[in-house]
Amino acid sequence: MRIDARTAAILRDIAAHEPVSMIVAGGCMRPCLETGDRIRVRGGRIYWPGDVVAFHREDGRLLVHRVLGYFPGRRGWSIVAKGDGLSREDEPVARRAVIGRVVDHRGRPAAVGASRRCRSLLQLLRVALRRSLGPWRSATSS
């Protein structure tokens, strides 16, 4: 789904006070979330590895992906997220782009277990290694 920045800001403001209902479109979070699933999103101060969050991209897309962790960037710390069904992570997103964490899925509380949080952190470590070795790989592969 595509929304403008103003709509995203309104959703973020509402989610800071009460959960916002959304319908999932797309399969990038399979098997955790399926197309047509109803979720509720609530804003938070911090998002932990393993949390599933809704965020707004600059191109207007509204995405629901899993937080892997945080990366330092030119404008401070950004969230690194990835759809469970995708092979690569998203480009880091500013914290202010996050609308909130999925707190309810199919009418039940959305809980994230310790093993899921650990897997997310391991994925973040792989991303960090790949990015740090990126220039070295390209220089040695030619």
CORQUI-V369311 format. One record per residue. N is the residue number from 1. RES is the residue in three letters. SS is DSSP state (a for helix, b for strand, c for the rest). Layout:
n-><N;N>
res-><RES;RES>
ss-><SS;SS>
//
This chain:
n-><1;2;3;4;5;6;7;8;9;10;11;12;13;14;15;16;17;18;19;20;21;22;23;24;25;26;27;28;29;30;31;32;33;34;35;36;37;38;39;40;41;42;43;44;45;46;47;48;49;50;51;52;53;54;55;56;57;58;59;60;61;62;63;64;65;66;67;68;69;70;71;72;73;74;75;76;77;78;79;80;81;82;83;84;85;86;87;88;89;90;91;92;93;94;95;96;97;98;99;100;101;102;103;104;105;106;107;108;109;110;111;112;113;114;115;116;117;118;119;120;121;122;123;124;125;126;127;128;129;130;131;132;133;134;135;136;137;138;139;140;141;142>
res-><MET;ARG;ILE;ASP;ALA;ARG;THR;ALA;ALA;ILE;LEU;ARG;ASP;ILE;ALA;ALA;HIS;GLU;PRO;VAL;SER;MET;ILE;VAL;ALA;GLY;GLY;CYS;MET;ARG;PRO;CYS;LEU;GLU;THR;GLY;ASP;ARG;ILE;ARG;VAL;ARG;GLY;GLY;ARG;ILE;TYR;TRP;PRO;GLY;ASP;VAL;VAL;ALA;PHE;HIS;ARG;GLU;ASP;GLY;ARG;LEU;LEU;VAL;HIS;ARG;VAL;LEU;GLY;TYR;PHE;PRO;GLY;ARG;ARG;GLY;TRP;SER;ILE;VAL;ALA;LYS;GLY;ASP;GLY;LEU;SER;ARG;GLU;ASP;GLU;PRO;VAL;ALA;ARG;ARG;ALA;VAL;ILE;GLY;ARG;VAL;VAL;ASP;HIS;ARG;GLY;ARG;PRO;ALA;ALA;VAL;GLY;ALA;SER;ARG;ARG;CYS;ARG;SER;LEU;LEU;GLN;LEU;LEU;ARG;VAL;ALA;LEU;ARG;ARG;SER;LEU;GLY;PRO;TRP;ARG;SER;ALA;THR;SER;SER>
ss-><c;b;c;c;a;a;a;a;a;a;a;a;a;a;a;c;c;c;c;b;b;b;b;c;c;c;c;c;c;c;c;c;c;c;c;c;c;b;b;b;b;b;c;c;c;c;c;c;c;c;c;b;b;b;b;b;c;c;c;c;b;b;b;b;b;b;b;b;b;b;b;b;b;c;c;b;b;b;b;b;b;b;c;c;c;c;c;c;c;c;c;c;b;b;a;a;a;b;b;b;b;b;b;b;b;c;c;b;b;c;c;c;c;a;a;a;a;a;a;a;a;a;a;a;a;a;a;a;a;a;a;a;a;a;a;a;a;a;a;a;c;c>
//
